[in-house]
Amino acid sequence: MATRTGTRVTPATTAKKGAWASKKRQDQIIRAAATIICLLGLIVILFPLAWMISTALKTRAEVAKFPPVWIPAIPQWDNFRIALTGANPFGRYFMNTMFYAISVMVAEAVSCSFIAYGFARLRAPGKNAIFVLVLATMMLPTWVTLIPQYIMFSKIGWLDSYKPLIVPHWFGSAYLIFLLRQFYRGLPKDYEEAALIDGANYLRIWARIIVPLSLPALGAVTIMSFMFHYQDFAGPLIYINSQINYPLALGLQQFQAPFGGTRFDLLMAASIVTIIPPIIVFFVAQRYFIQGIVVSGVKG
Amino acid sequence: MAAHVASRRQTSRFSLIPAGKLERREALWFWFFISPWVIGFILFTAGPIIASAYLSLTNYAPGKSPQWVGLSNYATLFGDRIFWKSLQVTSYYTLLAVPLGICLSLLLAVLLNQKVPFVGVFRTLYYLPALLGGSVAVALLFSWLLNPQFGIINFIIRFFVGPQGILPVGIVGPRWLQDPNWVIPSYTMLALWGFGGGMLIYLSALQGVPTHLYEAATIDGANRFQQFFKITIPMISPVILFTFITGMIASFQVFTPAYVIAGGTQLGAPAYSSMFYVLYLFLNAFQRYRVGLAAAQAWILFVIIMILTMLMFWASRRYVYYESDEEGSI
């Protein structure tokens, strides 16, 4: 150990004795300081969520109390029941949301994996130029294409349904194509070459080799897609009109009353219920989720 | 296999149609695989872009046929005070939220990179707000936190630095979302709450910086600050540029929080101080049915974002360090 340390320090032996030890000490101090700052930051970050839970369990009087109370005298669990069974059919909203998010998730997983395979593995003239075009669409503001799309969907009678929000996803989404393509490029080519020699075509290779090998990446893609569309607000706001078809995001907004009449206790209770499913999905599948974000971000 | 390799060799580098039979077959399969994207691109991107360019030159209300009006929609917008206000509000928000968000997430990533114990737990918990950041629930939560009378944030300000606070400086909490001067800082707080998303990206970028660079710098006597600014920042500069551009594009299109907090009815209140660009576009398209005007707004947004993106690439070319670009490593 001593000799190893010795050889490593050789170029700096002119530095004062014990420089190595003091650097170690310095590291420890920095690590401790970093940990403390991260902990303090965590308090700031999580405090709005704590306040959300606290508010949801208060009586109406406690909500308006000043100075505020953190822990309600008697936790009002009933707030959840009132919030979910009032004029708002939350069960229905939840089913609508799940239908929307899962449909898009399936559409995107299938189409993006299919398209990404072409970009990742098959050679053709002009491929790179087309891929640049795919990436360029990520920069395109969604609002540029929105108005003509809306007119188009209204002409074919798709308004007030989830069709305009689901069908376009069967044609891939640039971000997820990019993410999957990055992953496919890293897969070994041996199986594909063997399968080609055995006479398999590329469609078969995609279905039988690439899809099974890329399940972790597909996991990342599907979860990101689910999260995004579960919370989507602008899309349903534009296309969905009747309350019975609302997703949770639109339903939640119904709690807001004009002129300060909002029942914040009920609103927070309902909000908690809507954010629980994504939080559960996130904790169960966070490994895939984080991997997906990291791959897409760093290779950008 | 031998034939496979041999025929590959014949392919000219510059020909558009591959010479060999196998190459041609592979190219056809390529088009087969990307065909959904091509169809989608024509139907849902290229077509609508052209259509919206056309609509922007017309007067169009649902149920009527478009009337050609030339550039008058653009003229209307350039003479519209609220249009300029919306541009100003959005630019101010972008200038505030994007750089602050990048600094915060980079700082946190550097801290978490110091072999902090339980990195996994920290990473997960810090990411949680980013996960929920775009949701209606969070927009409503912030309107409650920032409530001038009963909001917890003003209580904390009063408790610590209020007239009877621990440190009686006499600072009174602002009216946040109800005070035109504080609206954008309030929305910035909401945006910053979700800075964990950027943190994750930076953390993995930091872990990709080769350690031998730091070892060499240590031997040469560089201190930690020098190492950070001369090694870390240049090495992760492509990632910083990437997050800067995507952050800018996203913040120019911010919509949900402003719509939700306004309750969908008083868009832009108070005094148009929360009239984000896209909110005004939405108002024109879906509440006032001035579709041609909204299409013109969309096109102006498109041009602004394109110019800003190109400007950023151009301005950053001296500061961003790319490692040797291998072929096709887009």
Boltz contact constraints between the chains, C-beta under 6 A:
constraints:
  - contact:
      token1: [A, 11]
      token2: [B, 219]
      max_distance: 6.0
  - contact:
      token1: [A, 12]
      token2: [B, 219]
      max_distance: 6.0
  - contact:
      token1: [A, 30]
      token2: [B, 114]
      max_distance: 6.0
  - contact:
      token1: [A, 31]
      token2: [B, 114]
      max_distance: 6.0
  - contact:
      token1: [A, 31]
      token2: [B, 115]
      max_distance: 6.0
  - contact:
      token1: [A, 34]
      token2: [B, 111]
      max_distance: 6.0
  - contact:
      token1: [A, 34]
      token2: [B, 114]
      max_distance: 6.0
  - contact:
      token1: [A, 34]
      token2: [B, 116]
      max_distance: 6.0
  - contact:
      token1: [A, 35]
      token2: [B, 116]
      max_distance: 6.0
  - contact:
      token1: [A, 37]
      token2: [B, 111]
      max_distance: 6.0
  - contact:
      token1: [A, 38]
      token2: [B, 111]
      max_distance: 6.0
  - contact:
      token1: [A, 38]
      token2: [B, 116]
      max_distance: 6.0
  - contact:
      token1: [A, 38]
      token2: [B, 122]
      max_distance: 6.0
  - contact:
      token1: [A, 42]
      token2: [B, 125]
      max_distance: 6.0
  - contact:
      token1: [A, 45]
      token2: [B, 129]
      max_distance: 6.0
  - contact:
      token1: [A, 48]
      token2: [B, 141]
      max_distance: 6.0
  - contact:
      token1: [A, 48]
      token2: [B, 145]
      max_distance: 6.0
  - contact:
      token1: [A, 51]
      token2: [B, 152]
      max_distance: 6.0
  - contact:
      token1: [A, 52]
      token2: [B, 141]
      max_distance: 6.0
  - contact:
      token1: [A, 64]
      token2: [B, 150]
      max_distance: 6.0
  - contact:
      token1: [A, 67]
      token2: [B, 155]
      max_distance: 6.0
  - contact:
      token1: [A, 68]
      token2: [B, 152]
      max_distance: 6.0
  - contact:
      token1: [A, 68]
      token2: [B, 155]
      max_distance: 6.0
  - contact:
      token1: [A, 111]
      token2: [B, 36]
      max_distance: 6.0
  - contact:
      token1: [A, 115]
      token2: [B, 34]
      max_distance: 6.0
  - contact:
      token1: [A, 115]
      token2: [B, 36]
      max_distance: 6.0
  - contact:
      token1: [A, 115]
      token2: [B, 37]
      max_distance: 6.0
  - contact:
      token1: [A, 117]
      token2: [B, 33]
      max_distance: 6.0
  - contact:
      token1: [A, 118]
      token2: [B, 30]
      max_distance: 6.0
  - contact:
      token1: [A, 118]
      token2: [B, 33]
      max_distance: 6.0
  - contact:
      token1: [A, 118]
      token2: [B, 34]
      max_distance: 6.0
  - contact:
      token1: [A, 122]
      token2: [B, 26]
      max_distance: 6.0
  - contact:
      token1: [A, 122]
      token2: [B, 29]
      max_distance: 6.0
  - contact:
      token1: [A, 122]
      token2: [B, 30]
      max_distance: 6.0
  - contact:
      token1: [A, 123]
      token2: [B, 26]
      max_distance: 6.0
  - contact:
      token1: [A, 124]
      token2: [B, 27]
      max_distance: 6.0
  - contact:
      token1: [A, 124]
      token2: [B, 30]
      max_distance: 6.0
  - contact:
      token1: [A, 125]
      token2: [B, 16]
      max_distance: 6.0
  - contact:
      token1: [A, 128]
      token2: [B, 328]
      max_distance: 6.0
  - contact:
      token1: [A, 137]
      token2: [B, 45]
      max_distance: 6.0
  - contact:
      token1: [A, 139]
      token2: [B, 249]
      max_distance: 6.0
  - contact:
      token1: [A, 139]
      token2: [B, 309]
      max_distance: 6.0
  - contact:
      token1: [A, 141]
      token2: [B, 253]
      max_distance: 6.0
  - contact:
      token1: [A, 141]
      token2: [B, 301]
      max_distance: 6.0
  - contact:
      token1: [A, 141]
      token2: [B, 302]
      max_distance: 6.0
  - contact:
      token1: [A, 141]
      token2: [B, 305]
      max_distance: 6.0
  - contact:
      token1: [A, 143]
      token2: [B, 278]
      max_distance: 6.0
  - contact:
      token1: [A, 143]
      token2: [B, 281]
      max_distance: 6.0
  - contact:
      token1: [A, 143]
      token2: [B, 298]
      max_distance: 6.0
  - contact:
      token1: [A, 144]
      token2: [B, 52]
      max_distance: 6.0
  - contact:
      token1: [A, 144]
      token2: [B, 298]
      max_distance: 6.0
  - contact:
      token1: [A, 144]
      token2: [B, 302]
      max_distance: 6.0
  - contact:
      token1: [A, 145]
      token2: [B, 45]
      max_distance: 6.0
  - contact:
      token1: [A, 145]
      token2: [B, 48]
      max_distance: 6.0
  - contact:
      token1: [A, 147]
      token2: [B, 52]
      max_distance: 6.0
  - contact:
      token1: [A, 147]
      token2: [B, 285]
      max_distance: 6.0
  - contact:
      token1: [A, 147]
      token2: [B, 294]
      max_distance: 6.0
  - contact:
      token1: [A, 147]
      token2: [B, 295]
      max_distance: 6.0
  - contact:
      token1: [A, 148]
      token2: [B, 48]
      max_distance: 6.0
  - contact:
      token1: [A, 148]
      token2: [B, 51]
      max_distance: 6.0
  - contact:
      token1: [A, 148]
      token2: [B, 52]
      max_distance: 6.0
  - contact:
      token1: [A, 149]
      token2: [B, 48]
      max_distance: 6.0
  - contact:
      token1: [A, 168]
      token2: [B, 44]
      max_distance: 6.0
  - contact:
      token1: [A, 171]
      token2: [B, 36]
      max_distance: 6.0
  - contact:
      token1: [A, 171]
      token2: [B, 39]
      max_distance: 6.0
  - contact:
      token1: [A, 171]
      token2: [B, 40]
      max_distance: 6.0
  - contact:
      token1: [A, 172]
      token2: [B, 36]
      max_distance: 6.0
  - contact:
      token1: [A, 172]
      token2: [B, 37]
      max_distance: 6.0
  - contact:
      token1: [A, 172]
      token2: [B, 40]
      max_distance: 6.0
  - contact:
      token1: [A, 202]
      token2: [B, 29]
      max_distance: 6.0
  - contact:
      token1: [A, 231]
      token2: [B, 134]
      max_distance: 6.0
  - contact:
      token1: [A, 231]
      token2: [B, 135]
      max_distance: 6.0
  - contact:
      token1: [A, 233]
      token2: [B, 136]
      max_distance: 6.0
  - contact:
      token1: [A, 233]
      token2: [B, 256]
      max_distance: 6.0
  - contact:
      token1: [A, 234]
      token2: [B, 255]
      max_distance: 6.0
  - contact:
      token1: [A, 249]
      token2: [B, 136]
      max_distance: 6.0
  - contact:
      token1: [A, 252]
      token2: [B, 136]
      max_distance: 6.0
  - contact:
      token1: [A, 253]
      token2: [B, 136]
      max_distance: 6.0
  - contact:
      token1: [A, 253]
      token2: [B, 260]
      max_distance: 6.0
  - contact:
      token1: [A, 256]
      token2: [B, 263]
      max_distance: 6.0
  - contact:
      token1: [A, 264]
      token2: [B, 144]
      max_distance: 6.0
  - contact:
      token1: [A, 267]
      token2: [B, 140]
      max_distance: 6.0
  - contact:
      token1: [A, 271]
      token2: [B, 137]
      max_distance: 6.0
  - contact:
      token1: [A, 274]
      token2: [B, 137]
      max_distance: 6.0
  - contact:
      token1: [A, 275]
      token2: [B, 132]
      max_distance: 6.0
  - contact:
      token1: [A, 275]
      token2: [B, 137]
      max_distance: 6.0
  - contact:
      token1: [A, 282]
      token2: [B, 131]
      max_distance: 6.0
  - contact:
      token1: [A, 286]
      token2: [B, 124]
      max_distance: 6.0
  - contact:
      token1: [A, 293]
      token2: [B, 200]
      max_distance: 6.0
  - contact:
      token1: [A, 294]
      token2: [B, 204]
      max_distance: 6.0
  - contact:
      token1: [A, 297]
      token2: [B, 201]
      max_distance: 6.0
  - contact:
      token1: [A, 298]
      token2: [B, 204]
      max_distance: 6.0
  - contact:
      token1: [A, 298]
      token2: [B, 205]
      max_distance: 6.0
  - contact:
      token1: [A, 300]
      token2: [B, 242]
      max_distance: 6.0
